[in-house]
Each structure stands twice: as structure tokens, then as C-alpha cells.
Amino acid sequence: MKNNFPRRVVVTGLGAVTPLGNSVAENWKNWTAGKSGIGPISLFDASEFPVRIAGEVKNFDFNSWKHRQPGMASAGRSTFFTLQAAEEAFREAGLKMEAEDPERVGIYFAAGDWGINLEGFIATVCSSWGENGRVVDPESYLVRSRDYLEGFRELEIQPFMTVKHLAGQFKIKGPVSSCLTACAASSQAIGEAFEWIRRGETDIVLSGGAHSMIYPFGVAGFSQLTVLSKRNDEPERASRPFDKERDGFVLSEGAAVLVLEELGHALKRGAPVYGEITGYGSTADAYRLTDMDPEGDGACRAISGALRKSGLGPGDIDYINAHGTATFVNDTIETLAIKKVFGERAYEIPVSSIKSMLGHTIAAAGATEVIACLLAIRDGILPPTINYEEPDPACDLDYVPNEARSGKVDAALSNSFGFGGQNICLLVERYEG
């Protein structure tokens, strides 16, 4: 280990709910088998939409969670996913809050929205027209809203409610924060949780992210941005990062939760250790709303920042879990950034994107991919980039095409590059004891 942090940060628990499984074990089995979780949208009638496919969570027992806390019956999909993933992570970490100082346990989480009550909103508007039939009458709107809109449901739409339920479920009373920096959100949450522990503000932090944007406004908005794949007739083949014929990402949903812990505290508890977080790089492109800097400047600085903080060099990285969205711009510029930072060594490092199997879980994506890095370290298996069929000359690295690969991983880099030019890179290493 090359760093000399006064307080080292390890990961002692993992939890995940995605379109490929409702536990980490189920997900890892399917990721390494190269399975796809993409299919036709069933959560609403998308038959008239240009995009009719997504990655939906399957066989999830919502009823088991709806009465655990007051108001839970109105909570959103992503909140329920979060609570189940967090329960798994707590169980894997062997954490018992009654044995902990609750003020030394915190939450830093990336909680996304899960959609407005569109049907109720439309019904309220349609029943509130004024006499001329052209303008909504405000007084009628307020009265009629009682028939179609429910207060707790509207409150539960707010992202902070997921964090509130997390704190309540696990009796966490330390610092609590959330961030929603687009596709980089959960990676940033993990990075900031890492800093909390390093600075001595907490001993344990529950971190990660959750999102569920498979609703009419979510799908319509991303469709308008022209970033979604339109391979509606072959959903399992739609997400194809780095492939020459890629045509956009597939919107998905899920949650991923990690228990981050100060090393000494974890060892004292006899907790399992999946790996150590040693690097965190965070930058902004300051370029455009949705486009990355065309030279990959922000991405390069984020990767370099993570390396610098870890004390590792380009020759020490054994695997890169790419942001790899399957959009033309992202994959090209991410490849460019990797080559700029790693030079000729870039061609020797396996790079893969599990979004090829999961789709893009937005605020949950980065945390899910950090889990993939930690399991690659544990098991010596690199998850594949499926649907890679025709090489793109601009994307000329080793993307672990179509099938998982065995290989020892001591240090792995996870890239997350969000809309707005928000770049987060995390570096995880094998814990050597």
C-alpha cells in the first residue's frame, strides 16, 4: 500500500437491487454470465413513445417494506430499492447499530427522483378549467387537487425523503447529506463519504445511490435529448458501449449501497473487508450542459486526481470499469481520456462497461460499478462489455468483449462522467491486512 492516510477507509458491506437481481450475489452471477436486464417498458404504456425499452427491476416485494415506517406506503420505487440494498449491506457488514455510537455513523447518498403523479396532475388540471375553458382556475385547482393528489406521495417525490427513510430505518444519527450530480452522483457520494471518514468526522458511512426514472417525463425527456437507444425490437442488444453501431444508452433503475468504514474500527469489529478506497478525483468540465469537453480535459483531471490521492501510478491499475454509456460522444471521449492519462499502458488495461447489461441507472450507476470493481478484486473475474460486435476505430482499447475474463485485480478504477460535465473517479484496492 503506497498511501499514508492517517485514517484508512475500507468497504465492509455491499447491497444492490438492479434489473439483473435483488441481491449482490444474484447480480454478480448475472454480470459475470454476460446477461442483459433490458426489456420492454411495463411500468407505463410506452407504445406511442419513440423509446419503448428500459431496465426494470423484477420480482421485487414492495409490500414487505410498505409498513416498516410511518408514511412508507407512499414512498417511491427507488426508496424501497434503497432500503433493501441497505439492509443487505448492513447484514454483510455484520453491523448492529445498538453496538455503535449512532452519532459516529453517517449517510452520504445520491437519491434521485422517481416521477410526479402525472395521472393525478392531469386529472386535476382537466377538472379545473375556468369559464372560458382556456385557463385553469386556481381556486378550482386547489379544491380538485384533493380528489386526485395525495400529500404524502407528493412529499415522497423529493429525493431527500430516501435519505430520511434510510436514517429512520437504521437509527443513524450522525451527519447526513445527499447529492444529485447526474450520472456521477453516487460516485461523488462515495467519494465525499470517504473524505468524511479520512477527516475523522465519522467511523462508518452508508453511501451509494438510487434512481427510478422509468416514467413518462423521464423517458420523454431523455428521448428529446436524443441520448436513448431506439433498438426497441431487440432490447437485450440495445446497450452496446464502445461498439461502432451504438445509438445511445438504455434508461434503467435500481439502488446500490456500500458500508464504508474506518479500517481500525472495522478490524476491531472483526468485519469482512471487500477492499480499500484509496483515491477520489472530482472535477468539472465547465463546458456544455450535456456534452463532455471534446478533449476529455475534465475526465483526465479526475482520473489523475484519483491516482494522485491514492499514491498509485498508471502502471498500477489492473482494471477500469468505464462509465461506458453507449452514446457516441461519451465512449469516444472516455477512451481518449484513458489514453491521455495512461499512454501506451492504456492498451494493456482491461476496460469494461456493465451498462451493456444493466442499462444506465443514473444516480445509482457509479455505486453499482464500484461494487463490480470490488468483486472483480475479490474473485479475479472481469465482467464483460456485451453486445460488442463491430469495433469503432475511435474506441480501440480492450473492452473485455462479450464474455467475462479471469485476471488478478489489485487496483481498479471506476469512472463516472455526468451530464453537465461532472466527473468523478474512484480508485479501490485489494486490502492486504
C-alpha positions as CSV (number, residue, x, y, z in Angstrom):
1,M,0.0,0.0,0.0
2,K,1.5,3.3,-1.1
3,N,-0.7,5.8,0.7
4,N,-0.1,7.1,4.2
5,F,-3.6,8.3,5.1
6,P,-3.9,8.7,8.9
7,R,-7.4,7.1,8.7
8,R,-7.8,4.4,6.0
9,V,-11.2,3.6,4.5
10,V,-12.4,0.1,3.7
11,V,-15.7,-1.3,2.4
12,T,-17.3,-3.8,4.7
13,G,-20.8,-4.3,3.3
14,L,-22.4,-4.3,-0.2
15,G,-26.1,-4.3,-1.3
16,A,-27.7,-4.0,-4.7
17,V,-31.0,-4.1,-6.4
18,T,-30.9,-3.8,-10.3
19,P,-32.6,-5.2,-13.4
20,L,-30.3,-8.2,-13.0
21,G,-31.0,-9.1,-9.4
22,N,-32.3,-8.1,-6.0
23,S,-29.0,-9.0,-4.2
24,V,-25.3,-8.6,-4.8
25,A,-24.8,-12.4,-5.3
26,E,-27.6,-12.6,-7.9
27,N,-26.2,-9.5,-9.7
28,W,-22.7,-10.8,-9.7
29,K,-23.7,-14.1,-11.1
30,N,-25.6,-12.4,-14.0
31,W,-22.9,-9.8,-14.7
32,T,-20.2,-12.4,-15.0
33,A,-22.5,-14.5,-17.2
34,G,-23.0,-11.6,-19.5
35,K,-26.8,-11.5,-19.2
36,S,-28.9,-8.5,-20.1
37,G,-31.6,-7.0,-17.9
38,I,-33.2,-4.9,-20.6
39,G,-36.7,-5.4,-21.9
40,P,-40.0,-3.7,-23.0
41,I,-41.3,-1.0,-20.6
42,S,-44.1,-2.3,-18.4
43,L,-44.4,0.5,-15.8
44,F,-46.5,2.6,-18.1
45,D,-47.9,2.5,-21.6
46,A,-45.0,3.4,-23.8
47,S,-46.5,2.2,-27.0
48,E,-46.5,5.6,-28.6
49,F,-43.1,6.6,-27.4
50,P,-40.0,6.6,-29.7
51,V,-38.2,4.6,-27.0
52,R,-40.1,1.6,-25.5
53,I,-37.4,-0.3,-23.7
54,A,-35.7,0.1,-20.3
55,G,-34.1,-1.9,-17.5
56,E,-36.8,-2.5,-14.9
57,V,-36.2,-4.2,-11.5
58,K,-38.1,-7.5,-11.5
59,N,-39.8,-9.6,-8.8
60,F,-39.3,-7.0,-6.1
61,D,-41.5,-7.4,-2.9
62,F,-42.7,-3.8,-2.3
63,N,-45.3,-4.9,0.3
64,S,-42.7,-6.2,2.7
65,W,-41.4,-2.6,3.1
66,K,-44.6,-0.5,3.0
67,H,-45.4,-0.7,6.7
68,R,-42.0,-0.6,8.2
69,Q,-42.2,3.2,9.0
70,P,-45.0,5.8,9.1
71,G,-45.7,7.1,5.6
72,M,-43.9,4.3,3.8
73,A,-46.9,3.3,1.8
74,S,-46.5,6.4,-0.3
75,A,-42.7,6.0,-0.8
76,G,-41.2,5.7,-4.3
77,R,-39.7,2.7,-6.1
78,S,-36.2,3.9,-5.6
79,T,-36.7,4.4,-1.9
80,F,-37.8,0.7,-1.5
81,F,-34.8,-0.4,-3.6
82,T,-32.5,1.6,-1.4
83,L,-33.8,0.2,1.9
84,Q,-33.5,-3.4,0.7
85,A,-30.0,-2.8,-0.7
86,A,-29.0,-1.1,2.6
87,E,-30.4,-4.0,4.7
88,E,-28.2,-6.4,2.6
89,A,-25.2,-4.1,3.1
90,F,-25.7,-3.9,6.8
91,R,-26.1,-7.6,7.1
92,E,-23.0,-8.3,5.0
93,A,-21.0,-5.9,7.2
94,G,-22.2,-7.5,10.4
95,L,-23.3,-4.1,11.7
96,K,-25.5,-3.8,14.7
97,M,-26.5,-0.2,15.5
98,E,-27.1,-1.0,19.2
99,A,-23.4,-1.7,19.4
100,E,-22.4,1.6,17.7
101,D,-22.4,5.3,18.7
102,P,-25.2,6.4,16.3
103,E,-23.6,9.9,16.1
104,R,-20.4,8.3,14.6
105,V,-22.4,6.7,11.8
106,G,-23.4,8.9,8.8
107,I,-25.2,8.8,5.4
108,Y,-23.9,10.3,2.2
109,F,-26.2,9.2,-0.5
110,A,-27.3,10.1,-4.1
111,A,-31.0,9.8,-4.2
112,G,-32.8,10.5,-7.4
113,D,-36.4,11.4,-8.1
114,W,-39.0,8.8,-9.1
115,G,-41.5,10.8,-11.1
116,I,-44.5,13.0,-10.4
117,N,-48.1,11.7,-10.2
118,L,-48.7,12.5,-13.9
119,E,-52.2,11.0,-14.0
120,G,-53.3,12.9,-10.9
121,F,-51.8,16.1,-12.1
122,I,-53.6,15.8,-15.5
123,A,-56.9,14.9,-13.9
124,T,-56.6,17.9,-11.6
125,V,-55.9,20.3,-14.4
126,C,-58.6,18.9,-16.7
127,S,-61.2,19.3,-13.9
128,S,-60.2,22.9,-13.1
129,W,-60.7,24.9,-16.3
130,G,-62.2,28.3,-15.9
131,E,-65.4,29.5,-17.6
132,N,-63.7,30.2,-20.9
133,G,-62.2,26.7,-21.0
134,R,-58.7,28.0,-21.7
135,V,-57.2,28.9,-18.4
136,V,-57.0,26.8,-15.2
137,D,-58.9,28.4,-12.4
138,P,-56.5,28.5,-9.3
139,E,-59.2,28.1,-6.7
140,S,-60.8,25.1,-8.5
141,Y,-57.3,23.6,-9.0
142,L,-56.7,23.7,-5.2
143,V,-60.1,22.2,-4.4
144,R,-59.9,19.5,-7.1
145,S,-56.3,18.5,-6.2
146,R,-57.8,17.0,-3.0
147,D,-59.5,14.4,-5.2
148,Y,-56.5,13.4,-7.3
149,L,-53.3,14.3,-5.5
150,E,-52.1,12.8,-2.2
151,G,-49.9,14.9,0.1
152,F,-47.5,12.2,1.3
153,R,-47.0,10.9,-2.2
154,E,-46.0,14.4,-3.4
155,L,-43.6,14.7,-0.5
156,E,-42.1,11.3,-1.2
157,I,-41.1,12.5,-4.7
158,Q,-38.4,14.7,-3.1
159,P,-35.0,13.0,-3.2
160,F,-34.2,13.8,0.4
161,M,-37.0,11.5,1.6
162,T,-35.0,8.4,0.6
163,V,-32.2,9.6,2.9
164,K,-34.8,10.3,5.7
165,H,-36.1,6.8,5.4
166,L,-32.5,5.4,5.5
167,A,-31.7,7.3,8.7
168,G,-35.0,6.2,10.3
169,Q,-34.8,2.6,9.4
170,F,-31.2,2.1,10.7
171,K,-31.3,4.7,13.6
172,I,-28.4,6.7,12.1
173,K,-27.9,10.0,13.9
174,G,-24.6,11.2,12.6
175,P,-24.1,13.6,9.6
176,V,-26.5,13.1,6.7
177,S,-26.1,14.5,3.3
178,S,-27.2,13.9,-0.3
179,C,-26.1,14.9,-3.8
180,L,-27.6,14.6,-7.2
181,T,-24.9,15.3,-9.7
182,A,-26.5,13.4,-12.6
183,C,-24.7,10.2,-13.7
184,A,-21.8,10.9,-11.4
185,A,-23.9,11.2,-8.3
186,S,-23.4,8.0,-6.3
187,S,-19.7,8.0,-7.1
188,Q,-19.5,11.5,-5.7
189,A,-21.4,10.4,-2.6
190,I,-18.9,7.6,-2.0
191,G,-16.0,10.0,-2.6
192,E,-17.4,12.5,-0.1
193,A,-18.2,9.7,2.4
194,F,-14.6,8.6,2.0
195,E,-13.4,12.1,2.9
196,W,-15.7,12.3,6.0
197,I,-14.0,9.2,7.4
198,R,-10.5,10.2,6.5
199,R,-11.0,13.6,8.3
200,G,-12.3,11.8,11.4
201,E,-15.9,13.1,11.2
202,T,-17.4,9.6,11.2
203,D,-16.3,6.0,11.7
204,I,-19.0,4.5,9.4
205,V,-20.9,5.9,6.4
206,L,-23.7,4.4,4.5
207,S,-23.2,5.5,0.9
208,G,-24.3,4.8,-2.7
209,G,-27.2,5.9,-4.8
210,A,-30.7,5.1,-6.2
211,H,-32.9,6.2,-9.1
212,S,-36.0,5.2,-11.0
213,M,-36.7,7.4,-14.0
214,I,-38.8,5.0,-16.0
215,Y,-41.9,7.2,-16.1
216,P,-43.3,9.3,-18.9
217,F,-41.5,12.5,-18.2
218,G,-38.2,10.7,-17.6
219,V,-38.3,8.7,-20.8
220,A,-39.7,11.6,-22.9
221,G,-37.0,14.0,-21.6
222,F,-34.1,11.7,-22.4
223,S,-35.7,10.9,-25.8
224,Q,-35.8,14.6,-26.6
225,L,-32.1,14.8,-25.8
226,T,-31.6,12.0,-28.4
227,V,-29.4,10.0,-26.0
228,L,-31.5,6.9,-25.7
229,S,-31.2,3.8,-27.9
230,K,-34.1,3.1,-30.2
231,R,-33.5,-0.6,-30.7
232,N,-37.0,-1.4,-29.5
233,D,-37.2,-4.7,-31.3
234,E,-34.0,-6.1,-29.8
235,P,-33.9,-4.7,-26.2
236,E,-31.2,-7.2,-25.0
237,R,-28.9,-6.0,-27.7
238,A,-29.7,-2.3,-27.4
239,S,-27.0,-1.2,-24.9
240,R,-23.7,-1.6,-26.8
241,P,-20.9,0.5,-25.3
242,F,-17.9,1.2,-27.5
243,D,-19.4,-0.7,-30.4
244,K,-19.4,1.2,-33.7
245,E,-23.2,0.8,-34.1
246,R,-24.1,2.1,-30.7
247,D,-27.0,4.6,-30.7
248,G,-27.5,5.6,-27.1
249,F,-27.9,4.3,-23.6
250,V,-30.9,2.4,-22.1
251,L,-32.6,4.0,-19.2
252,S,-32.7,1.8,-16.1
253,E,-33.4,1.8,-12.4
254,G,-32.1,0.4,-9.1
255,A,-30.1,1.0,-6.0
256,A,-26.6,0.3,-4.7
257,V,-25.4,0.7,-1.2
258,L,-21.9,0.4,0.4
259,V,-20.8,0.4,4.0
260,L,-17.7,2.5,4.3
261,E,-15.7,2.1,7.5
262,E,-12.5,3.3,9.1
263,L,-10.1,0.5,9.0
264,G,-9.3,0.3,12.7
265,H,-13.0,0.3,13.6
266,A,-13.7,-2.5,11.1
267,L,-10.8,-4.6,12.4
268,K,-11.9,-4.2,15.9
269,R,-15.4,-5.5,15.0
270,G,-14.0,-8.4,13.0
271,A,-15.8,-7.1,9.9
272,P,-15.3,-8.5,6.5
273,V,-13.3,-6.3,4.2
274,Y,-14.1,-6.2,0.4
275,G,-11.4,-3.7,-0.4
276,E,-10.0,-0.3,0.4
277,I,-10.9,3.0,-1.2
278,T,-7.7,5.0,-1.7
279,G,-8.4,7.5,-4.5
280,Y,-11.1,10.1,-5.3
281,G,-10.9,12.6,-8.1
282,S,-13.6,15.2,-8.7
283,T,-13.7,17.8,-11.5
284,A,-16.0,19.9,-13.7
285,D,-15.7,20.4,-17.4
286,A,-17.4,23.9,-17.3
287,Y,-18.2,23.2,-21.0
288,R,-21.8,22.4,-22.0
289,L,-25.0,21.1,-20.4
290,T,-24.8,17.6,-21.8
291,D,-21.6,17.4,-23.8
292,M,-18.2,16.4,-22.4
293,D,-15.2,18.5,-23.1
294,P,-14.2,17.2,-26.5
295,E,-10.6,16.8,-25.4
296,G,-11.6,15.0,-22.3
297,D,-9.9,17.6,-20.1
298,G,-12.2,17.2,-17.0
299,A,-12.1,13.4,-17.3
300,C,-8.3,13.3,-17.5
301,R,-8.0,15.6,-14.4
302,A,-10.5,13.4,-12.4
303,I,-8.6,10.2,-13.3
304,S,-5.3,11.8,-12.5
305,G,-6.7,13.2,-9.2
306,A,-7.8,9.7,-8.1
307,L,-4.3,8.3,-8.9
308,R,-2.6,11.1,-7.1
309,K,-4.6,10.8,-3.9
310,S,-4.1,7.0,-3.9
311,G,-0.3,7.3,-4.4
312,L,-0.6,4.9,-7.4
313,G,0.8,5.4,-10.9
314,P,-0.7,4.4,-14.3
315,G,1.3,1.1,-14.2
316,D,-0.5,0.0,-11.0
317,I,-4.1,-0.1,-12.4
318,D,-5.3,-3.6,-13.4
319,Y,-8.9,-2.9,-14.4
320,I,-11.0,0.1,-15.4
321,N,-14.8,0.0,-15.0
322,A,-15.8,2.5,-17.6
323,H,-18.7,5.0,-17.5
324,G,-19.4,3.5,-20.9
325,T,-22.9,4.7,-21.6
326,A,-23.1,3.7,-25.3
327,T,-23.5,7.2,-26.6
328,F,-21.3,8.2,-29.4
329,V,-19.7,11.1,-27.6
330,N,-19.2,9.6,-24.2
331,D,-17.5,6.4,-25.3
332,T,-15.2,8.2,-27.7
333,I,-14.1,10.9,-25.2
334,E,-13.7,8.4,-22.3
335,T,-11.5,6.3,-24.5
336,L,-9.4,9.4,-25.4
337,A,-9.1,10.4,-21.7
338,I,-7.9,6.9,-20.7
339,K,-5.3,7.0,-23.5
340,K,-4.1,10.5,-22.5
341,V,-3.6,9.6,-18.8
342,F,-2.2,6.1,-19.2
343,G,-0.3,6.5,-22.5
344,E,0.7,3.2,-24.2
345,R,-0.2,1.4,-20.9
346,A,-3.9,2.1,-21.8
347,Y,-3.8,-0.7,-24.4
348,E,-2.8,-3.2,-21.7
349,I,-5.6,-2.4,-19.2
350,P,-8.9,-4.3,-19.5
351,V,-11.8,-1.8,-19.6
352,S,-15.5,-2.9,-19.4
353,S,-18.9,-1.3,-19.1
354,I,-21.6,-3.2,-17.1
355,K,-24.1,-0.7,-18.5
356,S,-24.1,-3.0,-21.5
357,M,-26.0,-5.4,-19.3
358,L,-27.8,-3.2,-16.8
359,G,-28.5,0.0,-18.8
360,H,-28.0,3.3,-17.1
361,T,-29.3,3.6,-13.6
362,I,-28.3,7.3,-13.5
363,A,-27.8,8.2,-9.8
364,A,-27.2,4.6,-8.8
365,A,-24.8,3.8,-11.7
366,G,-21.4,4.8,-10.1
367,A,-22.0,2.9,-6.8
368,T,-23.1,-0.2,-8.8
369,E,-19.9,0.0,-10.8
370,V,-17.8,0.3,-7.7
371,I,-19.4,-2.9,-6.4
372,A,-18.3,-4.5,-9.7
373,C,-14.7,-3.4,-9.1
374,L,-14.6,-4.7,-5.6
375,L,-16.0,-8.1,-6.7
376,A,-13.5,-8.2,-9.5
377,I,-10.8,-7.8,-6.9
378,R,-12.3,-10.5,-4.7
379,D,-12.9,-13.1,-7.4
380,G,-10.4,-12.3,-10.1
381,I,-13.1,-12.1,-12.7
382,L,-13.6,-9.1,-15.0
383,P,-17.3,-8.5,-16.1
384,P,-17.7,-8.2,-19.8
385,T,-19.0,-5.5,-22.2
386,I,-21.7,-7.4,-24.0
387,N,-23.1,-6.5,-27.5
388,Y,-19.6,-5.6,-28.7
389,E,-19.7,-6.7,-32.3
390,E,-18.1,-4.1,-34.6
391,P,-15.0,-2.2,-33.4
392,D,-15.0,1.6,-33.6
393,P,-11.6,3.0,-34.8
394,A,-12.0,5.8,-32.2
395,C,-12.6,3.2,-29.4
396,D,-9.6,0.9,-29.7
397,L,-9.0,-0.4,-26.2
398,D,-9.5,-3.8,-24.6
399,Y,-13.2,-3.7,-23.6
400,V,-13.4,-7.3,-22.4
401,P,-15.9,-8.1,-25.2
402,N,-18.9,-10.3,-24.7
403,E,-17.5,-12.8,-22.1
404,A,-16.1,-12.4,-18.6
405,R,-12.4,-12.9,-18.2
406,S,-10.2,-14.2,-15.4
407,G,-7.5,-11.9,-14.2
408,K,-5.9,-10.8,-11.0
409,V,-7.0,-7.3,-9.9
410,D,-5.2,-5.5,-7.1
411,A,-6.3,-2.0,-8.1
412,A,-9.3,-0.9,-10.1
413,L,-10.5,2.5,-11.3
414,S,-14.2,3.4,-11.6
415,N,-15.2,6.3,-13.9
416,S,-18.4,8.3,-13.7
417,F,-18.9,11.2,-16.1
418,G,-22.3,13.0,-15.6
419,F,-24.3,15.5,-17.6
420,G,-23.1,19.0,-17.0
421,G,-19.5,17.8,-17.1
422,Q,-19.4,16.4,-13.6
423,N,-16.5,13.9,-13.4
424,I,-15.9,11.5,-10.6
425,C,-13.2,8.8,-10.4
426,L,-12.8,6.3,-7.6
427,L,-9.9,4.0,-7.0
428,V,-10.3,0.8,-5.0
429,E,-7.6,-1.6,-4.0
430,R,-7.2,-5.0,-2.5
431,Y,-6.9,-4.9,1.3
432,E,-3.7,-6.7,2.2
433,G,-4.0,-6.6,6.0
